[in-house]
Amino acid sequence: MQNPIVFYKEQLSKLESQIQADKKRLNLLSFLRLSVFIGTGVLIYFFFDLPRIAGIIAIIGIIFFVKLLKTYVVRKTNYDLNKELKAINEEEITIAEGYYSNRNTGKEFINPTHFFSSDIDLFGKGSFYQYANRIGLKEGAAYLSELLTSNNIEGIKERQDAIKELSKLLHWRQKYTAIARMLNSRTSNKTITTWLSEYVPFIPKYFKWLPPVFGIVSIALCITFFFKLIGFLPLLSWFVLGMVLTGLYVKSVTRLSAITNRIKETVQQYALLLEEIEDVAFKSDLLIQEKTSIQSKKYKASQIFKAFSKHLDALDNRNNIFVAFFGNGFFLWDIYYTIKIENWIAENNGLVEQWFKTMAFFDAFNTLATFAYNHPNFTYPSLTKDNDQKINAKSLGHPLLSKTQRINSDLVFKNTDFFIVTGANMAGKSTFLRTVSIYIVMANTGLPVCAELSIYKPTRLITSMRTTDSLADNSSYFFAELTRLQFVIENLKEGNYLVILDEILKGTNSVDKAEGSIKLIEKLVAMKVPGIIATHDLSLCEISKNLNEVKNYFFETEIKNDELFFDYQLKKGICKNMNASFLLKKMDIT
């Protein structure tokens, strides 16, 4: 497999060259456009006394100018896309070097009442989300957070297959993300779908024939006037009639135009995203299912959305004085394109919400696939239904730690095991708890995990690791702990969970803490709930003498030459060395 960094650097080099070439083409097109404009003006000036020749020159000049303008727009779009792709590859190289603290933290998704999201550095500064996030759409960010926090143990294999397939579509993923990032929406998808579903037409249905007929008559009158078959008065009267008819709905059309002007760019970009999805023949079931959800009987979703985009663009042209004057006077421009928009809404508004969901789905799964591609040494867990298995991982580590910092441990965790993990301060207990937690989240999401080999029986996760008191809610730290533990116990009564606890009952005295912790562990074991608890209280380890499910593990600390040494390796047994008194003395506190 190609080294991801090598790929990103190759792409960066190609894109830099392409951007320079695009810039030269754009400058040339700008020069040609200006030359055509000036040249047409000069020729019209010289042939001003010959109206027909001047008119022909004007028409040819306008045709060439419009053609150059359209070519420029296409080239500019491609130029902007390449710039976005360049930024994407630069970001990948920077993140691979360990610099990602300036990226979106996803702190808006932190929920203290969730099963685990506020305990395991899933969101926030230095979080898994901040490291892995490659989202282009706001809705994609919400979809990604939902995937990470759903605790969904159904369909893991399907998600794995989808991520594996997308991870191989390197160029497609980057292009999709680049298009998504170029979308600068001033209106949320929810606002758009709500507006579409609640829209009430104001142009009468029987008016649908009026603009085409009116336009044909206008063309006929202009031709007859040009050949002097009629005078100016009939043409003027017809023009005035067109302005009067348009004026009947000018306020309503203006309100409609104000809304469509805010969403037209969004619609244009979303049409491109839909087209990207439609152009790939996916193989995995989940991707095929999502692609199928945007298909309609007659036309592709992208074609339908592009048609809507064209209608919105055309209505926006009413702000051009030429269109506002002649377009409405001779072709009922406002009425014609309002009817087009209203007909589109009536036929398709029920489809748009699903289109938005599908685009957010691919945005989120692109992030997961990019993570998988960037970590070729990670492994997809082999799923098992073995009632005796829970987690069997070789060289399990935390995905946010670099290879040079990460110290891995083997973990064999059976379906009814309850680990008591002891160790001194900073020995690695909390990191281990978060390593196991993020392993479960990643495995359930369908991601490869930070391990050489892994067998996994899908399980939901529930934690109590970072309880805080609240002055606003008038709750003490101890009460907050009890409330969290109550939440844990109540949810354990339903479903398949692995519970992870870090130094519980810190808000009470040591005797109460020990007695309460012992009773809680006994209760969890009686409920046949597997779990892990980290503690400094060595008295809890005595439970293993009476309960076969309870197993003791520890992280060792050694003091050598008046210095602390940690090996961060998970070992069977009970910790023997603590370091609080040593640290107090070392730091001249005592």
Beta strands, then each sheet from edge to edge (+ up, - down):
strand 1: 382-383
strand 2: 389-396
strand 3: 409-414
strand 4: 418-423
strand 5: 453-456
strand 6: 460-464
strand 7: 497-502
strand 8: 531-535
strand 9: 550-560
strand 10: 563-572
sheet 1: 1+ 5+ 2- 3+
sheet 2: 6+ 7+ 8+ 4+ 9+ 10-
end
